[in-house]
Amino acid sequence: MKRIALVPGLVALASAVALAQPAGDGDNWPHFRGPTMNAAVADNPNLPETWSQTENVEWVTDIPGLGWSSPVVWGNKVFLTTVTAIGDFEQPKPGLYAPRGRPDPPPIDHDWLVYCLDLETGDILWQRSVAEGVPSFPRHQKSTYASETPTTDGEHVYVRFGDLGTYAFDMDGNEVWSALTPYRRTRSEWGSASSPVVYGDMLIVVYDNEEESWIAALDKRTGEELWRRSRDEGSTWATPFVWENDLRTEIVTSGVRRIRSYDLDGNLLWEMDGRMSWAAIPTPFAAHGRVYVNSGYFGDNHRPAYAIQPGASGDITLADGASSNDYVAWYQPRAGNYNTSPLIYGDVYYSLLDRGFFEAYDALTGEPVYPRRRIRVGASFTSSPWAYNGKIFALSEQGDTYVIRAGSDYEVLGVNRLDEMAMASPAIAGDRLLIRTATRLYSIRKQAAN
């Protein structure tokens, strides 16, 4: 086991290693919320719609420690992160509580771990420790030190442990490089959560905090910084989105002060004052040729959602009282989400709220399809929804997945129970659904009839 002092450091390069051959990307789930960051996949009658702890379970693997990062998939390999600790410390629980994190980190040894599992069997192929020691930075007691989802391109897997650093491994578990991150204080001691995204030869990282916010692109093969841009932002937790539209490719970021888009060299393309809510957590995503950005802290009256057209430049802030302009296709003042990211399936924009409400809007116009509906009293949600086969799936923190009819009429069709706390967003690979709970990773797959 590698033991290091958890303090700022420089990029450390490992020796060159052979690169794995990329697999076909049809069944890959390379980063948070999948290839498009809009977790609606093509209909497939082989994808599971019902499950339990035993029904339609292909395999289940115990994952020690705490981690709310989502699994990612390339070829026959599944990657995820966790952090174990020796000793007693406060465990997360469902629901909204504790507006501030604990200012003092747990004074016990932690181990930051990367896991690689076999997609077909759930066997652990390898695990690697990137650091071990007593953390010098806090986190929220409901969060973990492994909340950022890995990303992969089939050559390497890239993992970010927010206030610790970013690490690259080849597909066989050999460390290729590491880039340690100086800790910066986040609002209310919530810690970091924005996941990295690999695109082309770059790894894109956003670190918005209360001291020195920035976006940077690292060389994915060496970890060397290609560019970095300061951001006039307080703490945010949204993952950046690389938007390939008909006009260009751009990096769209959410923020409390500004929604911004950068070109692949880090130059600002456009920005807007979205009059965002107190916490910018949902990840931007694209559908119907537009990019959708929102934020919705539950305690704010203004929880905006925007649909933005390609080709914008400069400041595209809406005029007072306006709901659209040349580049903002539509705006809804109370359609934003707090922790969950929304979903577009077909022509409908679905918003899943933390306290168990569900609502739908026309994705093209922003007009309401149906008003807010309560899914279940007492259910709370952090995991983002996904969709296939005419159904929306919403995984609660209690471990229950509510199956909701897609379309203009709201109806809960059923509930699939795993009976354990869950906050990670699932991955979909071929005809498998991968769900992470507090202690396990499930491969949910339709079982052949006897």
PEFENDA-V502127 format. One record per helix or strand of 2 or more residues. SS is the DSSP state (H for helix, E for strand). FROM is the first residue (numbers start at 1). LEN is the number of residues. If there is no record, write none. Layout:
ss: [SS | SS]
from: [FROM | FROM]
len: [LEN | LEN]
This chain:
ss: [E | H | E | E | E | E | E | E | E | E | E | H | E | E | E | E | E | E | E | E | E | E | E | E | E | E | E | E | E | E | E | E | E | E | E | E]
from: [12 | 25 | 57 | 72 | 77 | 109 | 124 | 151 | 156 | 165 | 175 | 187 | 197 | 202 | 214 | 225 | 241 | 249 | 259 | 268 | 285 | 290 | 305 | 314 | 328 | 343 | 348 | 357 | 368 | 386 | 391 | 400 | 412 | 427 | 432 | 440]
len: [2 | 3 | 6 | 3 | 9 | 10 | 11 | 2 | 6 | 6 | 6 | 3 | 3 | 6 | 6 | 6 | 4 | 5 | 4 | 5 | 3 | 5 | 5 | 2 | 5 | 3 | 5 | 6 | 7 | 3 | 5 | 6 | 6 | 3 | 5 | 5]
